[in-house]
Amino acid sequence: MSNEELINEENSVNNVSESEVKKEVNIEDGHVLTKEELDSLSPSKALALPLNQYPENKPLLEIKDIDIVFGRGRKKFKAVSDVSFNIFKGQTVSLVGESGSGKTTIGRAIVGINPLGKGEILYKGQCIAASKDSKNKINLTRHQRHQLVRKIQMIFQDPAASLNERATIEYIIGEGLDNFHLYKNKEERMEKIEKIITDVGLLPEHLTRYPHEFSGGQRQRVGIARSIVMSPEFIVCDEPISALDVSIRAQVLNLLKKFQKEMGLTYLFIAHDLSIVRFISDKVVVIHLGKIVEIAPTEELYKHPLHPYTKSLMSAIPIPDPILEKNKKLFVYNKDMHDYSVDKPSLVEVVKDHFVYGNEKEIEEYKSLRESQQ
């Protein structure tokens, strides 16, 4: 089959999918569905629903009680345990914690790299990842799986390792366009590549160069361009600025916010630096040793951190005043301070949208502390 025939076949399937959606819910272009209208839509049709018609009060991505396990037998290791949280359309949700806490592991599970040992992940109400014993089974056609790869993209932490050193920048950015046939002819393909390379702050003449000819910040811009050119709906940003100089970090963050505003993107932003998280996030999920310990809207978390681990992360944020930085006291967290031998912990909503992990005694203490701060 020729490339032109593949493009026609892909466009035909896309048109059928969108027309089926419109026919099933009897809606016009631009009409945002209510939660009830979406629930009446079959899950497979919901996946094909244009993002601007997806209801804002329904989670775009749902992570439900997932475990991620590596190894077998006696060498089995549970990297993530009972993790649950939702991300709504247009939000930036930050997943923060120290190295080895399971942040990247969750991000890689969302894009289908890491299998689940328990639980499930839903996108637009459709199960896209599930454990073998999950009641909710994955029921996606080949075309739906193919489109899901385009709709959910990932920006990797190490820009040097994530780019093919033997490929030109044009090939790296255009590979996704080729795989998904997202252009009508070669002229349109080149127009899309040149536009996105310009949008990320590079020049069209850079397209003939190779990744090793660029700085770390420029390589990360190429990684962002490679994801954005696919016109995704959801992007997992896996510590995209941790390998960059401080002077470059703000530029990359502003670039991500720019694309979010222009394209209505939704982000899962993985990081360990809470000073950066405050700038970009709508909600923060704090994870420690594979378990979520606190979830709250950004300003609520920064003004009223409750869990001791969150407080330890907050105390590590650098202060720009050298005198204050020298004299500040770090709060060191020790997981042995908790006694969960009898009174078992759970994630509980202390105040509206603010969840903390603890046993019954600790939750009462957190509630009293939060009430005293009002």
LINFEN-V279843 format. One record per residue. D_CENTER is the distance of its C-alpha to the mean C-alpha in whole Angstrom. Layout:
BEGIN
d_center: <D_CENTER/D_CENTER>
END
This chain:
BEGIN
d_center: <36/35/32/34/34/31/29/32/31/27/28/30/27/25/28/29/26/25/29/29/26/28/31/30/29/32/29/30/27/25/26/23/24/24/23/26/26/23/24/27/25/25/21/22/23/20/17/20/20/19/16/19/21/18/19/17/18/17/13/11/9/11/11/15/17/16/17/17/20/21/25/28/31/32/29/26/24/21/18/16/18/18/14/14/12/11/9/11/12/11/10/8/7/8/8/12/15/17/17/18/16/13/10/10/12/9/6/9/10/8/9/13/14/14/17/17/20/20/18/16/12/13/12/14/17/17/17/15/15/18/20/24/25/23/25/22/22/20/23/21/24/23/23/20/18/19/17/14/14/14/12/9/9/8/9/11/13/16/17/21/20/17/20/23/26/28/27/27/25/26/25/22/20/23/22/19/22/24/23/22/25/23/27/30/32/32/32/29/27/28/28/24/24/26/24/21/23/24/21/20/23/25/28/29/31/28/28/31/30/28/25/27/29/26/25/22/20/22/20/17/18/19/15/14/16/16/13/14/17/16/15/12/11/7/5/3/6/8/10/11/14/16/18/20/23/22/24/21/18/19/20/16/15/17/16/12/14/17/15/13/16/18/16/14/10/7/5/2/5/7/11/14/16/16/19/16/13/16/16/13/11/13/12/12/12/14/15/18/19/17/17/16/19/17/15/16/16/16/20/21/19/21/24/24/23/24/23/25/22/20/24/24/21/22/25/24/23/25/28/29/33/34/37/34/32/35/36/33/33/30/29/29/27/29/27/31/32/30/33/31/34/35/33/30/27/24/21/23/23/25/25/23/19/20/20/21/22/26/29/31/33/30/29/32/32/29/30/33/31/29/32/34/32/32>
END
